[in-house]
Amino acid sequence: MKGPAFIVLAVLLGAHGVFAQLNVLAKLAGKQYFGSAVDNPALSDVPYRRQLSNWLDFGQITASNTLKWETVEAQRGVFNFTGGDEILALAKRNKQLVRGHTCVWHSQLAPWVEAGNFSAKELTKIIEDHCGTIVRHYRGDICKQQVHWDVVNEAFEDDGTFRQTVFYKTLGKQYFETALRVARKADPKTKLYLNDYNVEGLNAKSDAYYNLIKELKAKKVPIDGFGVQGHLILGRVPTTIKENFQRFADLGVDIAITELDIRMELPVTPEKLEQQKKDYETVIAACKAVKRCIGVTIWDYTDKYSWVPSWFEGEGAALPWDEDLKKKPAYYGIAKAWVGL
């Protein structure tokens, strides 16, 4: 690590709100970025938007909803890029990297895709048209940094079996190859990922992705990375994150933590916040330790706009900023882990 004295000083200053923001520390640790997801309605919140635009904390942003199939192609062949373009414009102004999320996913899918009872040939053409169009729309460099795309999202069950989506039931494993190849053709410079949750440590689900990526690479199907979402629970962070990341790196793909948050049962207590700080440290330290773990994205940065309370009754407070946009102990845990103190 270059300039350890400078980095330690940065952390100390950052603890007092002066410097040492998270994207700076991630890049000093050899990573490409630290970033946040954002949903378009939150951009009307001026203080929120101001912090999201702070490159020192966020070198990358992900559109959490507006590039999903139900929004971007609600009617076949009719594409709506309004929300995605808004986030892209913000990123360009802020010199931030953008991650595309997502091409093929069974959830938040336009109803017409399942309702059409399409043949294998027809569904293949639909995937090619959809993925090709959205990747091509955003092709090229953004602020001289490449876009990453979650090409296929959440394709396995937790037991390692293929999720029985309309894509798998109609096309089998071929749909991965179809989506990845058309995305590569649409933008040869973009980085192509598979993305899922509950794959942080060694388990049946991460084994399934390991085997699939190995198979895809053997067939010379374009695949550049594995996206590990990181929707975790307080005090239950896997102990094998580093080992899991390293085996994917050894396959020749990058790893990105794409949707990190660590939720807790409410109410919040000082003890829970301290445990959350340690849990964030554990995750970030694992990424730091694996050279091909290229960056971390939190799934929005503030509890004010977290998805957690609406999905998990009685749980929340999952992010490094609280609902008043104030930094929580988790923020300093992330900073500490990037430095390696």
Residue pairs with C-beta under 8 A, 6 or more apart in sequence:
1 7
1 28
1 29
1 30
1 340
2 28
3 28
7 25
7 28
7 339
8 339
8 341
10 19
10 20
10 24
10 25
10 28
10 339
11 20
11 25
11 335
11 336
11 339
11 341
12 20
13 19
13 20
14 20
14 21
14 25
14 332
14 335
15 332
15 335
17 327
19 56
20 335
21 54
21 56
21 57
22 34
22 56
22 57
22 58
22 320
22 331
22 334
22 335
22 338
23 33
23 34
23 35
23 55
23 56
23 57
23 58
23 59
23 60
24 56
25 34
25 334
25 335
25 338
25 339
26 32
26 33
26 34
26 59
26 295
26 296
26 338
27 33
27 59
28 338
28 339
29 288
29 338
29 339
29 340
30 288
30 291
31 287
31 288
31 293
31 294
31 295
31 296
31 338
32 59
32 60
32 97
32 145
32 294
32 295
33 58
33 59
33 60
33 96
33 97
33 294
33 295
33 296
33 297
34 57
34 58
34 59
34 60
34 295
34 296
34 297
34 334
34 338
35 58
35 59
35 60
35 61
35 62
35 96
35 97
35 99
35 295
35 296
35 297
35 298
36 52
36 58
36 60
36 61
36 62
36 297
36 298
36 299
36 300
36 301
37 61
37 62
37 63
37 64
37 101
37 259
37 297
37 298
37 299
37 300
38 52
38 61
38 62
38 63
38 64
38 87
38 300
39 63
39 64
39 65
39 66
39 300
39 305
40 63
40 65
40 66
40 83
40 86
40 87
42 48
42 49
42 300
42 305
43 49
43 52
43 86
43 87
43 90
45 304
47 325
48 302
48 304
48 305
48 325
49 90
51 57
51 301
51 302
51 321
51 325
52 58
52 61
52 90
52 301
53 90
53 93
53 94
55 94
55 95
55 96
57 301
58 94
58 96
58 301
59 96
59 97
59 295
60 96
60 97
60 98
60 99
60 295
60 297
61 87
61 90
61 91
61 96
61 97
61 98
61 99
62 98
62 99
62 101
62 258
62 259
62 297
63 83
63 84
63 87
63 98
63 100
63 101
64 101
64 299
64 300
64 307
65 71
65 83
65 108
66 72
66 82
66 83
66 84
66 86
66 87
67 83
67 84
67 100
67 101
67 102
67 134
68 101
68 102
68 105
68 108
68 109
69 104
69 105
69 108
69 109
69 110
69 113
69 130
70 108
70 109
70 110
70 111
71 80
71 83
71 108
72 79
72 80
72 81
72 84
72 134
73 79
73 80
73 110
73 130
73 133
73 134
74 80
74 110
75 110
75 112
76 110
76 112
76 126
77 129
79 133
79 134
79 137
81 134
81 137
84 134
84 137
84 138
87 98
88 98
88 138
88 142
90 96
91 97
91 98
91 142
91 143
92 142
92 143
95 143
96 142
96 143
97 142
97 143
97 145
97 146
97 147
97 148
98 138
98 142
98 147
99 147
99 148
99 149
99 150
99 256
99 258
99 297
100 134
100 135
100 138
100 147
100 148
100 149
100 150
100 190
101 149
101 150
101 153
101 195
101 258
102 149
102 150
102 151
102 152
102 153
102 195
103 130
103 131
103 134
103 135
103 149
103 150
103 151
103 152
103 153
103 179
103 183
104 127
104 130
104 131
104 151
104 152
104 153
104 167
104 175
104 179
105 152
105 153
105 154
106 154
106 163
106 165
106 166
106 167
107 154
109 166
113 123
113 126
113 166
114 166
116 122
118 126
118 170
119 170
120 170
120 171
123 166
123 167
123 170
123 171
123 175
124 171
124 174
124 175
124 178
127 167
127 175
127 178
127 179
127 182
128 178
128 182
131 151
131 179
131 182
131 183
131 186
132 182
132 183
132 185
132 186
133 186
135 149
135 182
135 183
135 186
135 187
135 190
136 186
136 187
138 147
138 187
139 147
139 186
139 187
139 189
139 190
140 147
140 187
140 189
141 147
141 189
146 189
146 190
146 191
147 187
147 189
147 190
147 191
148 190
148 191
148 192
148 193
148 224
148 225
148 256
149 183
149 187
149 190
149 191
149 192
149 193
150 193
150 194
150 195
150 227
150 258
151 179
151 180
151 183
151 192
151 193
151 194
152 175
152 176
152 179
152 180
152 194
152 195
153 194
153 195
153 196
154 163
154 195
154 196
154 197
155 162
155 163
155 165
155 168
155 176
155 194
155 196
156 162
156 163
156 196
156 205
156 208
156 209
157 163
157 205
158 198
158 203
158 204
158 205
159 204
159 205
160 204
160 205
160 207
160 208
161 208
162 168
162 173
162 208
167 175
168 175
171 178
173 212
176 194
176 212
176 216
176 221
177 216
177 219
177 221
180 192
180 216
180 221
180 222
180 223
181 221
181 222
183 190
183 192
183 222
184 190
184 192
184 222
191 224
191 225
191 254
192 222
192 223
192 224
192 225
193 223
193 224
193 225
193 226
193 227
193 256
193 258
194 209
194 212
194 213
194 223
194 225
194 226
194 227
195 226
195 227
195 228
195 229
195 258
196 205
196 209
196 227
196 228
196 229
197 229
197 230
197 231
197 259
198 205
198 231
199 205
199 206
199 209
199 226
199 228
199 229
199 244
200 206
200 228
200 230
200 232
200 237
200 238
200 241
200 244
200 283
201 238
201 239
201 240
201 241
201 243
201 244
202 238
202 240
202 243
202 244
203 238
206 244
209 226
209 248
210 247
210 248
210 251
213 223
213 226
213 248
213 251
213 253
214 251
216 223
217 223
217 251
217 252
217 253
223 253
224 253
224 254
225 253
225 254
225 255
225 256
225 294
226 248
226 253
226 254
226 255
226 256
227 255
227 256
227 257
227 258
228 245
228 255
228 256
228 257
228 258
229 257
229 258
229 259
229 260
229 299
230 257
230 258
230 259
230 260
230 261
230 283
230 296
230 299
231 259
231 260
231 261
231 263
231 299
232 260
232 261
232 262
232 263
232 279
232 283
233 262
233 263
233 264
234 262
234 263
234 264
234 265
234 272
234 275
234 276
234 279
235 275
235 279
237 262
237 279
237 282
237 283
238 244
241 282
241 283
241 286
242 285
242 286
242 289
242 290
245 255
245 286
245 287
245 289
245 290
245 292
245 293
246 290
248 255
248 292
249 255
249 290
249 291
249 292
249 293
253 292
254 292
254 293
254 294
255 287
255 290
255 292
255 293
255 294
256 293
256 294
256 295
256 296
256 297
257 283
257 287
257 293
257 295
257 296
257 297
258 297
259 297
259 298
259 299
260 280
260 283
260 296
260 297
260 298
260 299
261 298
261 299
261 300
261 306
261 308
261 318
261 319
262 276
262 279
262 280
262 283
262 318
262 330
263 308
263 312
263 315
263 316
263 317
263 318
264 272
264 275
264 276
264 315
264 316
264 317
264 318
265 272
265 314
265 315
266 314
266 315
266 316
266 317
268 317
272 317
273 317
273 328
273 329
273 330
274 329
276 317
276 328
276 329
276 330
276 333
277 328
277 329
277 330
277 332
277 333
278 333
279 333
280 320
280 330
280 333
280 334
280 337
281 333
281 334
281 336
281 337
282 337
283 296
283 337
284 296
284 333
284 334
284 337
284 338
285 337
285 340
286 293
287 293
287 295
287 296
288 337
288 338
288 340
298 319
298 320
299 306
299 307
299 318
299 319
300 306
300 307
300 319
301 319
301 320
301 321
302 319
302 321
302 322
302 323
302 325
303 316
303 317
303 318
303 319
303 321
303 322
303 323
304 321
304 322
304 323
304 324
304 325
306 316
306 318
306 319
308 315
308 316
308 318
309 315
309 316
317 328
319 328
319 330
320 327
320 328
320 330
320 331
320 334
321 327
321 328
321 331
322 328
